[in-house]
Amino acid sequence: MITTNNSIPEPPSPSAKNRGGRPKKDLTPEQKVIIERMARQGISQKVIARVYEIDPKTLRKHCARELANANLCNNLDVLETLFAKATSARHVSATIYWVKTRCRHLLDDAAGAK
């Protein structure tokens, strides 16, 4: 005797599936601020990832903005310090460096006009 079952079983929900790998770990906004501060201090991504028990690739994926901002802010701090020294008239070498690197187009125009 053949029995027919008209009900179709429902597929398991995505959360019920065992996808393997590590469990998902969401980082809070507060943790992301700390990650940016750590990166600004020169702590490697590998060490930061270890602290939060995530893979470095996961860190780069979920905190790309924070890691990029850390480098940008560090560069900005250095440029501000260099600019302050270059414009203080006390650090001639900083002034010369600033002019050679940041005002190159002015020097090239002046040399071409001769």
Sequence and secondary structure as in RCSB ss.txt:
>XXXX:A:sequence
MITTNNSIPEPPSPSAKNRGGRPKKDLTPEQKVIIERMARQGISQKVIARVYEIDPKTLRKHCARELANANLCNN
LDVLETLFAKATSARHVSATIYWVKTRCRHLLDDAAGAK
>XXXX:A:secstr
             TTTS   SS      HHHHHHHHHHHHTT  HHHHHHHTTS HHHHHHHSHHHHHHHHHHHH
HHHHHHHHHHHTSSS HHHHHHHHHHHSHHHHHHHHHH 
